[in-house]
């Protein structure tokens, strides 16, 4: 697997400041497929300096020209879609069809949406006797996770570039090859030197150096709530802007009037996609007591179909973590109706699609984010009980509501403490704001709300 042995800084690949390397492992067979440099604070400083130098000219570039560059970037991603999908499959383990349609396809949609927004966004408006300007924040430090390696990069870099910001990216150490491909695409698209910079490395070293750097004006982080809290505290001490997209424990609420078979089937599919490594996955299925036994049987049947269709988890640590949660569920009294902690293959970080019944709201598997192919089915007595359970975690990222008609589902969804809710299987919308309530984060990604995260406001009075 091809890998660069340097950092993309100031429009060129430069030798890393240190000699440390990070091994990239294929989680399907546990074999090392490449090495990338382990960035240091010196590498981060060089990247931030390049971004600061490039910022004035990029901020002054007319929005239509920035839009054209983002459109060119999208076109490069389209041309390299197969290569992107193959790379994600190699370093993340996602099955090829999922890599092609989701891991490569969705970022193309998002990049295209920001090419359009950059050209149409109202960066200036009249308010009475004032003219109000939306101006770029400055240099953005973007720290992205491994679970959707290209999407998470594009969801930060595209709106930042559209706003007129420059970017320094520190991607997850498990999936750096996809980030390097993105840097190549930036270069091929003709985006000016220093506008986008890439430093590979470990979170406690390169990530921390980026979050703390005084030359960074905004830190955009996606990852665990624990790390997000640390970054928030660091940013707060420096009075620095921060955007945090953190954990989730989303509820899939099936009201009695819903099409039960469809709601259960889609709900299981939602969690099994990406091997359950999705922060917005509907990992808690809430079913009325009168339909509970039927729902459990449907869920077990649906999960069994994914046995050979889902990929491995990303690494050995995640593999052990998810299996530990499954063992915890059994120990606390939940009933396994599909899957279990036993590894289904001798090689690779695979976990069986797992469904628990008889889960109570206070159980660990109903409260903590597992980040694997594990569904907990919880019974409720009435709508107020369902709402109490749905809102009964520290998270509020996403969710779903199913009912006989949309109006009934919307009425329930409006009472949920969560940032995004799918109504009766609503489709993904790359322009809809995505982000959480409570400990699921601060700020929004995607669409105009995502663009606004990278802007600050100035008003002139006449």
C-alpha positions in Angstrom: 0.0 0.0 0.0 1.5 3.3 -1.1 2.3 5.8 1.7 4.1 9.1 1.8 7.1 9.3 4.1 6.6 13.0 4.9 4.1 15.7 5.8 2.1 17.8 3.3 3.0 21.3 4.4 3.0 24.5 2.4 1.9 22.7 -0.8 4.6 20.1 -0.9 5.6 16.8 0.8 8.3 17.6 3.4 10.4 15.3 5.5 9.2 14.8 9.0 11.0 16.4 11.8 11.5 13.2 13.7 12.2 9.6 12.8 9.3 7.8 14.4 6.9 5.8 12.3 3.3 4.6 12.7 2.4 1.1 11.4 -0.8 0.9 9.4 -2.5 -2.5 10.0 -5.2 -4.2 7.9 -7.8 -5.2 10.5 -9.1 -8.1 8.4 -5.8 -10.0 8.6 -3.8 -8.1 11.2 -0.9 -7.5 8.7 1.1 -4.3 8.5 0.4 -2.7 5.1 2.3 0.6 5.4 4.1 3.0 7.6 3.6 6.8 8.0 5.7 9.3 9.9 4.8 10.1 13.5 4.5 13.8 13.6 6.0 16.0 16.4 5.2 19.4 17.8 7.9 20.7 15.3 5.9 19.3 12.4 2.7 20.9 13.7 4.4 24.2 14.2 5.7 24.2 10.6 2.2 23.3 9.3 0.5 26.1 11.4 3.1 28.6 10.1 2.3 27.6 6.5 -1.4 27.9 7.2 -1.0 31.4 8.8 1.1 32.6 5.9 -1.5 31.4 3.4 -4.5 32.7 5.3 -4.6 36.4 4.2 -4.6 35.7 0.5 -7.1 32.8 0.8 -9.5 34.8 3.0 -9.4 37.6 0.4 -10.1 35.2 -2.4 -13.7 35.9 -3.7 -16.1 33.2 -2.6 -16.9 32.2 -6.2 -13.2 31.4 -6.7 -13.0 29.4 -3.5 -16.1 27.5 -4.7 -14.4 26.7 -8.0 -11.4 25.2 -6.1 -13.7 23.1 -3.9 -15.6 21.9 -7.0 -12.2 20.9 -8.6 -11.4 19.0 -5.4 -14.7 17.2 -5.6 -14.0 16.3 -9.2 -10.6 14.8 -8.2 -12.3 12.8 -5.5 -14.8 11.5 -8.1 -11.9 10.5 -10.4 -10.1 8.7 -7.6 -13.2 7.1 -6.0 -12.2 3.5 -6.6 -8.7 4.2 -5.1 -10.3 5.9 -2.1 -12.6 2.9 -1.5 -9.8 0.4 -1.8 -7.7 2.4 0.6 -10.5 2.6 3.2 -11.1 -1.1 2.9 -7.4 -1.8 3.5 -6.9 0.3 6.5 -10.3 0.3 8.1 -11.6 -3.1 7.0 -14.9 -1.9 5.6 -16.4 -4.2 3.0 -15.8 -3.0 -0.6 -19.4 -2.1 -1.4 -19.8 0.0 1.8 -16.4 1.7 1.1 -17.5 2.5 -2.4 -21.0 3.9 -1.7 -20.5 5.4 1.8 -16.8 6.0 2.5 -16.0 7.3 -0.9 -19.4 8.4 -2.1 -20.7 10.5 0.8 -17.7 12.8 1.0 -18.1 13.6 -2.7 -21.7 14.7 -2.0 -20.5 16.8 0.9 -17.7 18.4 -1.1 -20.2 19.2 -3.8 -22.6 20.8 -1.4 -19.9 23.2 -0.1 -18.8 24.1 -3.6 -22.4 25.3 -4.1 -22.7 26.9 -0.7 -19.4 28.8 -1.1 -20.9 30.4 -4.2 -24.3 31.2 -2.8 -23.8 31.9 0.9 -24.6 35.4 2.2 -21.3 36.6 3.5 -22.6 40.1 3.7 -26.1 41.5 4.6 -27.8 44.7 5.5 -29.4 45.1 8.9 -30.9 48.5 9.3 -28.1 51.0 9.2 -25.5 48.3 9.5 -23.6 46.1 7.1 -22.8 42.7 8.7 -19.9 40.6 7.3 -19.3 36.9 7.9 -15.5 36.6 7.9 -13.3 33.5 8.2 -12.1 32.6 11.7 -8.5 32.0 10.7 -6.4 28.9 11.0 -8.4 25.7 11.7 -6.9 22.7 13.5 -8.9 19.7 12.4 -8.5 16.4 14.4 -10.4 13.6 12.8 -11.3 10.0 13.8 -10.8 6.7 12.0 -14.4 5.4 11.6 -15.3 7.5 8.5 -11.8 8.7 7.5 -12.6 10.7 4.4 -16.0 11.9 5.3 -14.8 13.4 8.6 -12.0 15.2 6.8 -14.2 16.6 4.1 -16.9 17.6 6.7 -14.3 19.8 8.3 -12.0 20.9 5.5 -14.6 21.7 2.9 -16.6 24.2 5.0 -13.4 25.7 6.4 -12.1 26.3 2.9 -15.4 27.6 1.8 -15.4 30.1 4.7 -11.9 31.3 3.7 -10.0 29.6 6.5 -6.8 27.6 6.1 -6.5 24.1 7.7 -4.0 21.9 9.5 -5.3 18.3 9.6 -4.2 15.6 12.1 -6.0 12.4 11.1 -6.4 9.3 13.2 -3.3 7.2 13.3 -5.3 4.0 12.2 -6.4 5.5 8.9 -3.7 8.0 7.7 -3.5 6.6 4.1 -6.9 8.0 3.3 -5.8 11.4 4.6 -2.7 11.3 2.4 -5.0 10.6 -0.6 -7.0 13.6 0.3 -3.9 15.8 0.5 -2.9 14.5 -3.0 -6.4 15.5 -4.2 -6.0 19.0 -2.7 -2.8 19.4 -4.6 -4.2 18.1 -7.8 -7.2 20.4 -7.5 -4.9 23.4 -7.5 -5.7 24.7 -4.0 -3.0 27.2 -3.1 0.0 26.2 -1.1 -0.5 26.4 2.7 -4.3 26.5 2.5 -4.5 22.8 3.5 -1.7 21.0 5.5 -1.5 17.5 6.8 0.5 16.2 9.8 0.2 12.5 10.6 0.9 11.4 14.2 -0.4 10.2 17.5 -3.1 12.1 19.4 -1.2 12.7 22.6 1.7 14.2 20.6 0.7 15.8 17.3 -3.0 16.1 18.2 -2.3 17.8 21.5 0.3 20.1 19.9 -2.3 21.2 17.3 -5.0 21.8 19.9 -2.7 23.9 22.1 -0.9 25.8 19.4 -1.4 29.6 19.8 -1.5 30.0 16.0 -4.7 27.9 15.7 -7.9 30.0 15.9 -10.4 27.1 16.0 -10.1 23.5 16.9 -12.6 21.1 15.2 -12.5 17.7 16.8 -14.5 14.5 16.2 -13.9 11.6 18.6 -14.6 10.4 22.1 -16.3 12.5 24.7 -13.4 12.1 27.1 -10.9 13.6 24.6 -13.4 16.2 23.6 -13.6 17.4 27.1 -9.8 17.8 27.3 -9.7 19.7 24.0 -12.6 21.9 25.2 -10.8 22.7 28.4 -7.6 23.5 26.5 -9.4 25.8 24.0 -11.3 27.5 26.8 -8.1 28.4 28.6 -6.9 30.1 25.5 -10.4 31.6 24.7 -10.2 29.7 21.4 -13.2 28.6 19.3 -14.0 24.9 19.4 -16.3 22.6 17.5 -16.8 19.1 19.1 -18.6 16.1 17.6 -18.5 13.5 20.2 -20.2 10.3 21.3 -23.7 9.0 21.0 -26.1 6.4 22.3 -29.0 7.0 20.0 -32.5 5.6 20.5 -34.6 3.9 17.8 -38.1 4.5 19.1 -40.7 2.2 17.5 -44.2 3.4 18.4 -47.1 0.9 18.4 -48.6 2.2 15.1 -45.4 1.7 13.1 -44.6 -1.0 10.6 -42.7 -3.1 13.1 -40.9 -5.4 10.6 -39.6 -2.4 8.6 -38.6 -0.5 11.7 -36.7 -3.4 13.2 -35.0 -4.4 10.0 -33.8 -0.8 9.2 -32.8 -0.4 12.8 -30.6 -3.5 12.7 -29.1 -2.4 9.4 -28.3 1.0 10.8 -26.2 -0.4 13.5 -24.5 -3.1 11.4 -23.2 -0.6 8.8 -19.5 0.1 9.3 -19.5 -2.7 11.9 -21.3 -0.5 14.4 -18.4 2.0 14.4 -20.8 5.0 13.9 -21.3 7.6 16.6 -24.9 8.2 15.4 -25.9 4.5 15.3 -29.3 3.6 16.8 -27.9 1.2 19.3 -30.9 1.3 21.6 -34.1 -0.1 20.1 -37.2 0.9 22.2 -40.3 -1.3 21.6 -43.7 -1.2 23.2 -44.3 -4.1 25.6 -47.2 -5.5 23.5 -44.8 -5.9 20.5 -41.6 -6.7 22.4 -41.4 -10.5 21.8 -42.1 -10.1 18.1 -39.5 -7.4 17.8 -36.9 -9.5 19.5 -37.5 -12.4 17.1 -37.4 -10.1 14.1 -34.2 -8.5 15.3 -32.4 -11.8 15.9 -33.4 -13.0 12.4 -32.2 -9.7 10.8 -28.9 -9.7 12.7 -28.1 -13.3 11.6 -28.1 -12.1 8.0 -25.1 -9.9 8.6 -22.8 -12.6 9.9 -20.7 -12.6 6.7 -21.5 -9.1 5.6 -19.8 -6.9 8.1 -16.1 -6.1 8.3 -13.8 -6.2 11.3 -13.4 -3.6 13.9 -10.5 -1.2 13.4 -7.9 -2.5 15.8 -7.1 -5.0 18.6 -8.0 -2.4 21.3 -11.4 -1.8 19.8 -11.9 -5.5 19.3 -11.2 -6.2 23.0 -13.3 -3.3 24.1 -16.4 -4.3 22.2 -16.1 -8.0 23.3 -15.8 -6.7 26.9 -19.0 -4.8 26.6 -20.8 -7.9 25.3 -19.5 -9.9 28.3 -20.6 -7.0 30.6 -24.1 -7.2 29.1 -24.4 -10.9 29.8 -23.0 -10.4 33.4 -25.6 -7.7 34.1 -28.5 -10.0 33.1 -29.3 -9.1 29.5 -30.3 -12.0 27.2 -28.2 -12.7 24.1 -30.5 -13.5 21.1 -27.9 -13.1 18.4 -24.1 -13.1 18.4 -21.9 -13.0 21.5 -18.4 -12.2 22.7 -16.7 -15.2 20.9 -14.6 -14.2 17.9 -16.2 -15.6 14.8 -12.9 -15.9 12.9 -9.4 -17.0 14.0 -7.8 -14.0 12.2 -8.9 -10.4 12.0 -10.7 -8.2 14.5 -14.2 -9.5 13.8 -17.1 -9.5 16.2 -20.4 -11.2 15.5 -23.5 -9.1 14.9 -25.0 -9.1 18.5 -28.5 -8.4 19.8 -29.5 -8.2 23.4 -33.0 -8.6 24.8 -34.3 -7.9 28.3 -32.1 -4.8 28.5 -33.0 -2.3 31.2 -32.2 1.4 30.8 -29.6 1.5 33.6 -27.5 -1.4 32.3 -24.0 -0.5 31.1 -24.8 -1.6 27.5 -27.8 0.8 27.5 -25.8 3.8 28.8 -22.3 3.7 27.4 -21.2 3.9 23.7 -19.9 0.5 22.6 -18.9 1.4 19.0 -19.5 -2.1 17.7 -22.3 -4.2 16.0 -24.3 -4.4 19.2 -28.0 -3.6 19.6 -29.9 -3.4 23.0 -33.7 -3.9 22.8 -35.5 -2.1 25.6 -39.2 -2.4 26.4 -41.4 0.6 27.3 -45.0 0.9 28.7 -46.2 4.1 27.1 -44.9 7.1 25.2 -43.9 9.0 28.3 -41.9 5.9 29.4 -40.3 5.7 26.0 -39.4 9.4 26.1 -37.8 9.0 29.5 -35.7 6.1 28.3 -34.7 7.8 25.0 -33.6 10.9 26.9 -32.0 9.0 29.7 -28.3 9.1 28.8 -25.6 11.7 28.8 -25.7 11.7 25.0 -28.0 13.4 22.4 -26.5 13.0 19.0 -29.1 11.2 16.8 -32.1 8.9 16.8 -35.1 7.6 14.9 -38.8 7.5 15.4 -41.2 5.2 13.6 -45.0 5.6 13.6 -48.1 5.0 11.5 -47.8 8.6 10.1 -45.1 11.2 10.0 -47.1 13.7 12.2 -47.2 11.2 15.1 -43.5 10.5 14.8 -42.6 14.2 14.5 -44.6 15.0 17.7 -42.5 12.4 19.6 -39.2 13.5 18.0 -39.7 17.1 18.9 -39.6 16.0 22.6 -36.3 14.1 22.2 -33.1 15.7 23.5 -31.0 15.0 20.5 -29.6 16.8 17.5 -30.9 14.8 14.5 -33.8 12.4 14.2 -34.8 10.3 11.2 -38.6 10.0 10.8 -39.9 6.7 9.4 -36.6 5.9 7.8 -35.7 9.4 6.5 -32.8 9.6 4.0 -29.4 11.1 4.6 -29.2 14.8 3.7 -25.7 16.2 3.2 -27.0 19.8 3.8 -28.8 19.0 7.1 -27.0 20.1 10.3 -25.4 17.2 12.2 -24.4 17.5 15.8 -25.5 16.8 19.3 -27.1 17.9 22.5 -25.6 17.4 26.0 -22.3 15.5 26.0 -22.5 14.7 22.3 -20.8 17.9 21.4 -20.7 21.6 20.6 -21.6 23.0 17.2 -22.8 21.5 13.9 -21.4 20.0 10.8 -22.7 19.9 7.2 -24.7 22.4 5.3 -25.0 26.1 6.0 -24.8 25.5 9.8 -21.5 23.7 9.3 -20.2 26.6 7.2 -21.2 29.0 10.0 -18.9 27.2 12.5 -15.9 28.6 10.6 -17.1 32.2 10.4 -17.1 35.2 12.7 -19.2 38.3 12.5 -18.3 41.9 12.0 -20.8 44.8 11.8 -20.2 48.3 10.4 -22.7 51.0 11.3 -23.5 53.9 9.0 
